[in-house]
Amino acid sequence: MPEMKRVLIFGGKTGWIGQMMGELVKKEEGIEVFIADTRIQNRESVAKELDEIKPTHVLNAAGITGRPNIDWCEDNKPATMRTNVIGTLNLADLCNERGIHCTVYATGCIFVYDEKHPEGSGIGFTEEDTPNFDGSFYSQTKGYMEPMLKEYPTCLILRVRMPVSDDLFHRNFVTKIAKYEKVVNIPNSMTILTEMLPASLAMAKKGLTGVYNFTNPGVISHNQVLDLYKKYIDPSYTYTNFTIEEQAKVIKAPRSNNELDTTKLMRDMPEGIVINDIHTAYELCFQRMKENLTKMGWLPDNMPAEFKRNK
């Protein structure tokens, strides 16, 4: 693989992870960063942009997750497929034709605990396991995609799960569950972006390809996350649990809950990259979040109304 010199980011204009990757690459010496103008489903225009910019590496953070959540995809299936399937394959295929390394920020929400991988067992799904969760259309499209994507020898596929940032941006897993009236309490593998996004750049530089479970090692439950939220952000916050059966009555599509095995990721991680276990990573994340929200004036006692519980 060629040395990283020119990086083209899809999903870098409006996408959450794409914009963060843009900021990250800008800080790298000797690397030019470009934000794609084209939409990944438009094959001819993507080909033209690749040929004009001639990137050494492409980062694909474009995709549809739906607003406010993946239930949107249930009512917008053609639009979801156009980006998540046709677009993602288009870009991987065009990059492969040109020998360009292509990193895809994919999802690990294609598995659900089963008999071989019981909840709480510590037995995680590996990169070789076949997706076993298609309860939501979003996960179905991602489940189709992965076996095809990994046939492209220039493609690095990162299974991101329940991504978490150091703020209360609306896409952040913490933000979502903090606003819910009730939450399930299930241990899950998750991705702390401050630690994992620099790791993705290092992996692309190293020329790694194929599928990787892209989460911090270990699992953490919804309650453990919200307890940290109470500890660092809002001591007066309260939450209530409900069962998966009760949750099913208020959502259109079932949700994926799983543990991903990070053995391969940690084994192949380039030197100098620190990835903490999920509990340590979350503690550090909430410490940064507290600092950030204090600078924004939200803390100590000015949190927006949507984060406050009606007493």
TATACOR-V92737 format. One record per residue. N is the residue number from 1. RES is the residue in three letters. SS is DSSP state (alpha for helix, beta for strand, coil for the rest). PSI is psi in whole degrees, 0 to 359 (* if undefined). Layout:
n=(N	N)
res=(RES	RES)
ss=(SS	SS)
psi=(PSI	PSI)
This chain:
n=(1	2	3	4	5	6	7	8	9	10	11	12	13	14	15	16	17	18	19	20	21	22	23	24	25	26	27	28	29	30	31	32	33	34	35	36	37	38	39	40	41	42	43	44	45	46	47	48	49	50	51	52	53	54	55	56	57	58	59	60	61	62	63	64	65	66	67	68	69	70	71	72	73	74	75	76	77	78	79	80	81	82	83	84	85	86	87	88	89	90	91	92	93	94	95	96	97	98	99	100	101	102	103	104	105	106	107	108	109	110	111	112	113	114	115	116	117	118	119	120	121	122	123	124	125	126	127	128	129	130	131	132	133	134	135	136	137	138	139	140	141	142	143	144	145	146	147	148	149	150	151	152	153	154	155	156	157	158	159	160	161	162	163	164	165	166	167	168	169	170	171	172	173	174	175	176	177	178	179	180	181	182	183	184	185	186	187	188	189	190	191	192	193	194	195	196	197	198	199	200	201	202	203	204	205	206	207	208	209	210	211	212	213	214	215	216	217	218	219	220	221	222	223	224	225	226	227	228	229	230	231	232	233	234	235	236	237	238	239	240	241	242	243	244	245	246	247	248	249	250	251	252	253	254	255	256	257	258	259	260	261	262	263	264	265	266	267	268	269	270	271	272	273	274	275	276	277	278	279	280	281	282	283	284	285	286	287	288	289	290	291	292	293	294	295	296	297	298	299	300	301	302	303	304	305	306	307	308	309	310	311)
res=(MET	PRO	GLU	MET	LYS	ARG	VAL	LEU	ILE	PHE	GLY	GLY	LYS	THR	GLY	TRP	ILE	GLY	GLN	MET	MET	GLY	GLU	LEU	VAL	LYS	LYS	GLU	GLU	GLY	ILE	GLU	VAL	PHE	ILE	ALA	ASP	THR	ARG	ILE	GLN	ASN	ARG	GLU	SER	VAL	ALA	LYS	GLU	LEU	ASP	GLU	ILE	LYS	PRO	THR	HIS	VAL	LEU	ASN	ALA	ALA	GLY	ILE	THR	GLY	ARG	PRO	ASN	ILE	ASP	TRP	CYS	GLU	ASP	ASN	LYS	PRO	ALA	THR	MET	ARG	THR	ASN	VAL	ILE	GLY	THR	LEU	ASN	LEU	ALA	ASP	LEU	CYS	ASN	GLU	ARG	GLY	ILE	HIS	CYS	THR	VAL	TYR	ALA	THR	GLY	CYS	ILE	PHE	VAL	TYR	ASP	GLU	LYS	HIS	PRO	GLU	GLY	SER	GLY	ILE	GLY	PHE	THR	GLU	GLU	ASP	THR	PRO	ASN	PHE	ASP	GLY	SER	PHE	TYR	SER	GLN	THR	LYS	GLY	TYR	MET	GLU	PRO	MET	LEU	LYS	GLU	TYR	PRO	THR	CYS	LEU	ILE	LEU	ARG	VAL	ARG	MET	PRO	VAL	SER	ASP	ASP	LEU	PHE	HIS	ARG	ASN	PHE	VAL	THR	LYS	ILE	ALA	LYS	TYR	GLU	LYS	VAL	VAL	ASN	ILE	PRO	ASN	SER	MET	THR	ILE	LEU	THR	GLU	MET	LEU	PRO	ALA	SER	LEU	ALA	MET	ALA	LYS	LYS	GLY	LEU	THR	GLY	VAL	TYR	ASN	PHE	THR	ASN	PRO	GLY	VAL	ILE	SER	HIS	ASN	GLN	VAL	LEU	ASP	LEU	TYR	LYS	LYS	TYR	ILE	ASP	PRO	SER	TYR	THR	TYR	THR	ASN	PHE	THR	ILE	GLU	GLU	GLN	ALA	LYS	VAL	ILE	LYS	ALA	PRO	ARG	SER	ASN	ASN	GLU	LEU	ASP	THR	THR	LYS	LEU	MET	ARG	ASP	MET	PRO	GLU	GLY	ILE	VAL	ILE	ASN	ASP	ILE	HIS	THR	ALA	TYR	GLU	LEU	CYS	PHE	GLN	ARG	MET	LYS	GLU	ASN	LEU	THR	LYS	MET	GLY	TRP	LEU	PRO	ASP	ASN	MET	PRO	ALA	GLU	PHE	LYS	ARG	ASN	LYS)
ss=(coil	coil	coil	coil	coil	beta	beta	beta	beta	beta	coil	coil	coil	coil	coil	alpha	alpha	alpha	alpha	alpha	alpha	alpha	alpha	alpha	alpha	alpha	coil	coil	coil	coil	coil	beta	beta	beta	beta	coil	coil	coil	coil	coil	coil	coil	alpha	alpha	alpha	alpha	alpha	alpha	alpha	alpha	alpha	alpha	alpha	coil	coil	coil	beta	beta	beta	beta	coil	coil	coil	coil	coil	coil	coil	coil	coil	coil	alpha	alpha	alpha	alpha	alpha	coil	alpha	alpha	alpha	alpha	alpha	alpha	alpha	alpha	alpha	alpha	alpha	alpha	alpha	alpha	alpha	alpha	alpha	alpha	alpha	alpha	alpha	alpha	coil	coil	beta	beta	beta	beta	beta	beta	beta	coil	coil	coil	coil	coil	coil	coil	coil	coil	coil	coil	coil	coil	coil	coil	coil	coil	beta	coil	coil	coil	coil	coil	coil	coil	coil	coil	coil	coil	alpha	alpha	alpha	alpha	alpha	alpha	alpha	alpha	alpha	alpha	alpha	alpha	alpha	coil	coil	coil	coil	coil	beta	beta	beta	beta	beta	beta	coil	coil	coil	beta	coil	coil	coil	coil	coil	coil	coil	coil	alpha	alpha	alpha	alpha	alpha	alpha	alpha	coil	coil	beta	beta	coil	coil	coil	coil	beta	coil	coil	coil	beta	alpha	alpha	alpha	alpha	alpha	alpha	alpha	alpha	alpha	alpha	alpha	alpha	alpha	alpha	coil	coil	coil	beta	beta	beta	beta	coil	coil	coil	coil	coil	coil	beta	coil	alpha	alpha	alpha	alpha	alpha	alpha	alpha	alpha	alpha	alpha	alpha	coil	coil	coil	coil	coil	coil	coil	beta	beta	coil	coil	alpha	alpha	alpha	alpha	alpha	coil	coil	coil	coil	coil	coil	coil	coil	coil	coil	coil	beta	coil	coil	alpha	alpha	alpha	alpha	alpha	alpha	coil	coil	coil	coil	coil	coil	coil	coil	coil	alpha	alpha	alpha	alpha	alpha	alpha	alpha	alpha	alpha	alpha	alpha	alpha	alpha	alpha	alpha	alpha	alpha	alpha	alpha	coil	coil	coil	coil	coil	coil	coil	coil	alpha	alpha	alpha	coil	coil	coil	coil)
psi=(139	160	147	114	321	119	127	124	121	135	13	347	310	347	146	302	322	317	320	321	324	314	321	314	327	330	350	132	140	11	126	140	138	139	123	140	336	159	139	340	348	89	313	317	327	316	316	315	319	319	331	315	330	59	152	332	142	137	120	99	22	140	161	121	346	155	131	350	187	350	331	322	332	329	358	56	314	318	322	316	322	317	307	335	295	312	313	318	318	305	316	320	314	321	318	319	327	3	31	131	130	116	127	123	95	208	150	7	49	13	157	145	137	190	323	340	69	149	130	2	341	1	107	160	138	176	339	344	143	134	135	9	120	32	331	151	324	309	326	312	321	326	325	319	314	313	330	315	320	354	349	117	348	9	131	121	116	118	91	145	131	58	144	131	173	29	194	43	147	341	345	132	319	315	314	309	333	333	342	147	317	151	150	165	90	132	138	153	140	165	112	108	325	326	321	330	317	328	321	323	317	322	320	318	320	346	21	146	172	190	138	133	120	65	161	145	141	184	159	145	164	315	320	322	313	332	322	324	316	318	316	329	310	96	339	356	141	155	159	141	155	169	167	324	319	323	320	335	341	2	154	324	141	158	153	131	126	169	131	138	126	17	311	316	310	327	320	358	129	152	148	357	125	121	114	160	160	325	316	315	321	318	312	321	315	329	317	321	317	316	314	317	331	317	325	348	4	325	149	338	42	35	141	154	325	345	355	140	136	121	*)
